[in-house]
Amino acid sequence: MNETTIIQVLNETLYMTFVIAVPVMGIGMVVGVAVSIFQTLTSIQDQSLSFVPKLITTIVTIFLLGPWILNKVMEFTIRILSNLASFAK
């Protein structure tokens, strides 16, 4: 296994992590901005008001995107394991 192969595997791993994390974090960010705007407009400064909606939407997003995330991780794992023999050369 040479340096190029290691860099390629790390690059694919980071990309896969990015692809899986962006939808969940993006929805959490959108909800966080919406709650912040609501807090600014109503002058409510309760900390739980910003935390609870983000937590709930993150859990729902993970639940709804779970099959897609699992499929992506399985495809990546199968691809890495099938190329494992060629990595050892």
LUMTORMAR-651619 format. One record per residue (C-alpha): residue number from 1; residue in one letter; x, y, z. Coordinates in nm, 3 decimals, decimal comma, m for minus. Each point is the difference from the previous one (the first is absolute). Layout:
N
{atom NUM "A" {X Y Z}} ...
# end
This chain:
89
{atom 1 "M" {0,000 0,000 0,000}} {atom 2 "N" {0,159 0,323 m0,110}} {atom 3 "E" {m0,066 0,359 0,093}} {atom 4 "T" {m0,220 0,066 m0,302}} {atom 5 "T" {m0,237 m0,282 0,094}} {atom 6 "I" {m0,020 0,117 0,360}} {atom 7 "I" {m0,075 0,356 m0,109}} {atom 8 "Q" {m0,265 m0,125 m0,243}} {atom 9 "V" {m0,174 m0,208 0,271}} {atom 10 "L" {0,013 0,290 0,247}} {atom 11 "N" {m0,136 0,235 m0,265}} {atom 12 "E" {m0,292 m0,235 m0,071}} {atom 13 "T" {m0,064 m0,042 0,372}} {atom 14 "L" {m0,011 0,374 0,063}} {atom 15 "Y" {m0,227 0,051 m0,300}} {atom 16 "M" {m0,238 m0,272 0,121}} {atom 17 "T" {m0,007 0,155 0,347}} {atom 18 "F" {m0,082 0,336 m0,158}} {atom 19 "V" {m0,278 m0,146 m0,218}} {atom 20 "I" {m0,161 m0,173 0,298}} {atom 21 "A" {0,032 0,290 0,246}} {atom 22 "V" {m0,105 0,295 m0,217}} {atom 23 "P" {m0,374 m0,076 m0,023}} {atom 24 "V" {m0,034 m0,049 0,375}} {atom 25 "M" {0,208 0,305 0,090}} {atom 26 "G" {m0,163 0,210 m0,272}} {atom 27 "I" {m0,351 m0,062 0,127}} {atom 28 "G" {0,116 0,066 0,356}} {atom 29 "M" {0,154 0,327 m0,114}} {atom 30 "V" {m0,315 0,110 m0,182}} {atom 31 "V" {m0,212 m0,073 0,307}} {atom 32 "G" {0,254 0,179 0,221}} {atom 33 "V" {m0,012 0,312 m0,216}} {atom 34 "A" {m0,382 m0,007 m0,006}} {atom 35 "V" {m0,013 m0,032 0,380}} {atom 36 "S" {0,256 0,280 0,039}} {atom 37 "I" {m0,205 0,228 m0,221}} {atom 38 "F" {m0,312 m0,088 0,200}} {atom 39 "Q" {0,185 0,073 0,327}} {atom 40 "T" {0,122 0,332 m0,134}} {atom 41 "L" {m0,344 0,104 m0,116}} {atom 42 "T" {m0,168 m0,095 0,328}} {atom 43 "S" {0,288 0,094 0,235}} {atom 44 "I" {m0,011 m0,345 0,161}} {atom 45 "Q" {0,342 m0,104 0,126}} {atom 46 "D" {m0,072 m0,350 0,131}} {atom 47 "Q" {0,287 m0,243 m0,074}} {atom 48 "S" {m0,224 m0,305 m0,022}} {atom 49 "L" {m0,204 0,166 m0,273}} {atom 50 "S" {0,295 m0,021 m0,237}} {atom 51 "F" {0,124 m0,342 0,111}} {atom 52 "V" {m0,317 m0,211 0,001}} {atom 53 "P" {m0,118 0,070 m0,359}} {atom 54 "K" {0,350 m0,067 m0,138}} {atom 55 "L" {0,021 m0,324 0,197}} {atom 56 "I" {m0,340 m0,118 m0,116}} {atom 57 "T" {0,062 0,084 m0,367}} {atom 58 "T" {0,342 m0,166 0,011}} {atom 59 "I" {m0,148 m0,320 0,142}} {atom 60 "V" {m0,284 0,002 m0,255}} {atom 61 "T" {0,246 0,067 m0,284}} {atom 62 "I" {0,224 m0,288 0,106}} {atom 63 "F" {m0,305 m0,225 0,028}} {atom 64 "L" {m0,129 0,098 m0,345}} {atom 65 "L" {0,341 m0,009 m0,172}} {atom 66 "G" {0,114 m0,312 0,188}} {atom 67 "P" {m0,053 m0,244 m0,288}} {atom 68 "W" {0,179 0,230 m0,244}} {atom 69 "I" {0,290 0,052 0,242}} {atom 70 "L" {0,025 m0,374 0,064}} {atom 71 "N" {m0,001 m0,070 m0,375}} {atom 72 "K" {0,280 0,253 m0,060}} {atom 73 "V" {0,212 m0,141 0,284}} {atom 74 "M" {m0,054 m0,358 m0,120}} {atom 75 "E" {0,097 0,091 m0,359}} {atom 76 "F" {0,313 0,173 0,125}} {atom 77 "T" {0,095 m0,289 0,228}} {atom 78 "I" {m0,052 m0,258 m0,274}} {atom 79 "R" {0,209 0,209 m0,241}} {atom 80 "I" {0,284 0,038 0,251}} {atom 81 "L" {m0,004 m0,367 0,102}} {atom 82 "S" {m0,012 m0,121 m0,360}} {atom 83 "N" {0,305 0,211 m0,080}} {atom 84 "L" {0,183 m0,111 0,315}} {atom 85 "A" {0,197 m0,267 m0,187}} {atom 86 "S" {0,124 0,255 m0,252}} {atom 87 "F" {0,096 0,237 0,284}} {atom 88 "A" {0,234 m0,261 0,150}} {atom 89 "K" {0,216 m0,015 m0,314}} 
# end
